[in-house]
Amino acid sequence: MRKQFLALGATLALAPCLLAQKIGVINSMSGPEAPIGENITNGIKLAAEDLKQKGINVQLVWEDDTGKPQISMSAMEKLATRENVVGVVGPYTSACSNAVAKLAEKYKVALLIPAAAKEEITRQGYKYVFRMNAPADQYASSLIDAAASLGKPRSIAFIYENTDFGTSTSKTAKDYVAQKGFQVVADVPYPKGSADYRSTLAQIKAKNPDLVFMVSYVADAILLMRQSREVGLKPQAFLGAGAGFTTAEFAKERAISENVISCTQWTPDVNWPGAKEFGKRYMAKFGKEPSYHAACAYASLVVMAETAKAAGGDRAKLRDGLKAGKWNGVMGEVQFIDYEGFNNQNRHPMLVQQILGGNYETILPSKFATKKAVYPFPGWK
């Protein structure tokens, strides 16, 4: 019997890929970003199920950063030094991801960020930091181009939270509209989690912008639209830059979410391999539609785990595998490349959607469209 155990131990030592891949997950599972964090958690759980069916076992070590960079950094320290994970998926927010990125580089642990938008995250020359989703510049250009194709807007107002996500996304949008010749009539950062935006929104209303471009997480997105209705703000279009404007929680607030146009990384309407099936499975298992964050997280774990297995659990080989690999699944074609100052960035196409009849409908690109866009904004009911 002892010889059998020794033989088994020798086999496993020679073939570490047979062991479960120990992968860390940093996510906002509680705190104000928990609704989106739930999507990320659920996407990862579905990925783990599918990986197991492929014969790839993963041991997930979960860390809740509550959306706070300092907690996220502590989680990364723990995962890299005490848990000795081969790689990490997460975090969610831009602030947390940007803070954790330097630690991934310090400890030489591959970090695959599923859904944080701040451009700088993958512009710092890091070798161990990879990103699945398109960065902030794509949020801005996709929305502005969509509005320009639907009408003839010439002026725009910006209101955005003064976080890494808000300032980065709004900056790229302001740079883009400057190239397009738009007049910026308002540029308003706000403290995240404020209780009342009515005076700010009333000032924006007085400027009569054609477009109102908002960057917010869930709670603020709902409150901003609720109070836009109260003050009677009526542009040609409300543009929501991803995040809070793409969640089931926002869509169900039908009195204030209807006709809002937002950009997204994924919808179940695309023809990417497994995308439609993923949407159906998610709905069946969790009782709600997934946001793009769920699909990004699903794809991130699949890529991380498959590459970790091929690398035999070796951190350096995992990093090299991520850099060299190509995948095609629920997020379409994935490849981490260097371009236009970005490093290890997946060049992912954005989609544009609109809430119509209480549902997210893809309106652009036309090949994925499920409904015709409603433009201009028809007003409040």
N, C-alpha and C positions, 0 to 999 in steps of 0.2 A: 504493500500500500504506500509506504514512504517513497519508494522508487517512482510510483505513479505520480505522486504529487510533485516530486522533483522534476520529472519529465514534463509535466504540465507547466511548471514554473519556467522551465527552460524554453519551452515553446512560446509562452507569452512574452518572455524577455526578448526573444528573437523577432517576434511579430507584434509590436506594440499597437499596430493598426487594428488588431483584433479586440483590443480593450475599448471601453467606452471613452469617447473623446470628451475631456473635461473642458467645458466652455463657460465662460462667465457671461452674465447678462446684467447690464445696468439699465434701469428703467425707472420712470416716474410712476410708481404703482400707487402712491398716495400723494396728497397735496393737490394743488389747483390744476395740474396737468394730468391727473389720474384718468379722466375720460379717454384721452388719447393714449395714455399709458396702457389702458386696458386693451385697446386694439393691438398694441405692440405685443403685449403678453399673449393674447389669443393667437396672433399670427405665429409666434414662436412655438406655442404648444402644438398647433397644427403641423408645423414643419417637423417637430420632433417625432410626431406620429408617422409622418411619411418617410422620414429618414430610417426609422426602425423597420419599416416594411422593406426598405432597400438593404437592410442588414447593417446599417450604420447606427450604432448606439451612442447616444450623447448623455453625458452627465452635466446637467445645467446647474450652475451656481448662481442663484438670483440675488441681486442687490437692489434695494429701493433707495433712490437718491432724493425722493420727494421733490424733484425739480430744482434742487439747490446744488450749485457747483462744488461747494466745499465737501458736501456729503458724497457727491459723485467722485471726487478725487480720492477720498478716503476709501470708497468702495474699490476703486481701481488699484490702489496700493495693496489692499487686502487680497484681491484676486490675483495680482501679479506675484506677490511675495509669499503669502501664506497658503492660498489655495492652489497656487502653481497651475493655473489654467493655461491651456495652449493658446487661447485667443479669447476675445471679448466682443460681444455684439451689444451696441448701444453707445452712449446714452441717447435719450430722446431730444432734449432741448438743445438749442445752439450754444447757450451759455455753458451747459454741462459738458457738451461734446468738445467745445474748444478748450475747456479746462483740462479734460481728461486726455486730450490728444498728446500733450507734451509728456505725460506720464507713460503713455503707450510707447513713445519713442525712447524714453529713459530706460524702461525695463525691457524693451525689445519684445513687446507682446502685441501681436496684430490686433488692431481695433477696427471693426467694421461698423460704421455708423449707418443706421438704416434710414433716418428721416430728418436730420438736422440741416437747416438751410444756409447758415452763415457761410459766405464764400471763403473767408479766411481759413476755415478749418482745414481745407485741402489746398491751401496756397502757401504753406509754410515749409515746404520741402521735406516733410516727414516721410520716412520710408515705411513705417509700420501703421500708418493711418490710411484707411480706405473708406470711401463713401458710396453707398448704393443709390441714394436719391439725387435728383438734379439740384444744384445749388440755387441761391437766391436770385441770381441774374435771370434764370429761366422763368421764375415765378413772374417777375415783372414784365419781361418781353412777351410772354404768352398772353397775359391779360390785356396789355396795352394793344397788342396786335389784334386781338379778338375784338375789342371795342372799336378799333379803327376800321375793321372789316365789316362791322355790323352797322355803323353809322358814320357821322362826321364830327366826332368830339374834338374840341380845340383847347379846352381848359380842364384842369384837374386839381383836386384837393387831396392832400395826404394826411391821414391820421393813423398813428402807429404807436405801439408800446415802446418805451425807451429801454429795450433789452437788446441783446446781441441779435436776436432774430428780427425784431422790429426795425432797428436802425440799419442793419445790413440789407434787408429786403427793400426798405424804402429808399435807401441810397441808390441801389441798382436801378430802381424804378425812376427815380428823379434823373439819373444820368441818361436813362433810355428816352424819357419823354423830351429831354433837352435836345437829343439828336433828332427827334421827330417833330420838333417845333411846337410842342404844347406849351401853353401858359400855365405855370403853377400859381394858383391863387391862394393856396393855404398849405402850410407845412407844419403840422402839429404833432410833436411827440407827447405822450402822456405816461404818467406812472401806472404801471401794471396794477390791476385790481382796484382802480378808483371806483368810487360809488356813483359819481354823477358827471356825465359828459355833456349835459344839455347846453350849457353856456358856450362851450367850444363848438358844438354842432350848430348852434344858432348863428355863431360867427361865420362858420363855413357856409351855411345857407345864404347868408347875406352876400357872399361872393358869387353865388349862382354858378357853381362849377358844373361842367358837363359830366365829369366823372368824379366819383369819390373812391379813393384807393385806401383800403384798410388793412392793417397787419396786426392780428390779435390771436390769442389763444381763446379757448371756448367761452369762458365766462364773460370776458370783455367783448367778444364778438356778438354775443346775444344782447348784452346791455347796450352796446353802441347802436345796434339796429333798432332795438326797442325805443331808445331815446331819439333816434333819427326820425322815427315815426311820430313821436310826441311833438317834436319841433317842426315837423312838416318838411324835412329835407327831401328834395325830389330831383336828383340828377338824372341824366340819361341812363346811367348805370352805376350800381354799387359793385365794386370789384373787391373781392376778398382774397387776399394772398395766402391761400392754403390754410393749414393749421386749423384754427377754430371754426373756419367757415366751411369745412369739409367733413364735419362730424354728424352723426345721427342726432346728437343732442341739439345741434344748431338747426338741422332740417326740420325737426319736429315742432319747432317754434314757428308754425306756418304763418301766423299773422305778421311776422317781421322778416322771415327768411325767404319768402316766395320771391322769385325773380332775381335773387342775388347771383351774380356770376363769380365763380371761383376757379382757381387752377388746381390741378391734382396730378399726382404721379401715376395714378392707376385708377381704372374703373373696370367693372366686370364686362364692359362692352367691347373691350379690345380683343384682338385675335391672338394675343400672345399665348404660348402653350400653357394650358392649365388655368388661365385667368378666370374664365367663366366658372369652371368647376370649383376653384378656390372660393369664389363669391358664394356659390350655392352651399358648399360645405360649411363655410363660416356662418351663414344665416341659419342653417339647420342646427348647428351645434350651439351657437351662442344667442340665437333669437334676435339678432339685429344685423343690419348690413355693415360690412367692414368699411373702414376708411382706408385711404391709401397707405396709412401707417402700418396697417396689418399686413398688407401685401409686401411692403418694403421689409418688414421684420421677418416675414416668412422666407423671402428670398435670401435675406442676409444670413439666417441660420443655415439654410440649405447649402449655400456657397461656403460658409465657414466650416461646417461639419464635413462636407465632402472633401474639401481641400485638406483639412486637418487629418482625416483618415489617410489620404494619399501621402501626406507628409509624415505619417507614423507618429503623430503627436509632437513633432519637433517644431519649435517656435520659428526658427530661422527658415526651415523648409516650408512651413505654412506661409510665411510672409512671401517667399519666392513664388509659391504656388498661386497665391492670390494675384500677384503682379503679372504672372504669365498666363493665367487661365482665361477661358471664355465659357460663358454659360448662356442658356436660353430657357426661360421658364415664365412664371407668372408675371415677372417684371420685364419681359421681353429679353432682348440680347443684353448681356452684362459683360463688361470688360473694364478693368480699372486702368486707365491710361493717363498720360500726361499731355495736357493741351492748354494753351492760352493762360499759362501760369498756374494751372491746377495740377496736382499730383495725385495719382491713384484715385482718380475721379471717374465714376461711371457716367458716360455721356448719355443721359437718359432723356427721352422726349417727354415734354409736358402735354397734358390734356386740359381742355377747358370745359367746365360743366356749369349748369344752371339749375337752380331748384325750381321745378315746374310741377304743379299739382302735389307739392309736398315731397317730391322725389328728386334725387340728383339725376339729371339727364346730361349725357355727353352732347355738346354742341359743336365742338371742334377738336381735332381735325374732322373734316366732313366725312372721311371714310369710316370713322367710328361713331358718327352722330346718331343718336337715338331720337332726338326731337329737334325741331327748328327753334332757334333762339327767339326769345321775346325781347325786342329792343325797339324803342327805348323803354325804360322802366315805366310801367303804366300807372304808377301811383299807389297810394295806400288804400286799403279797403276798410 
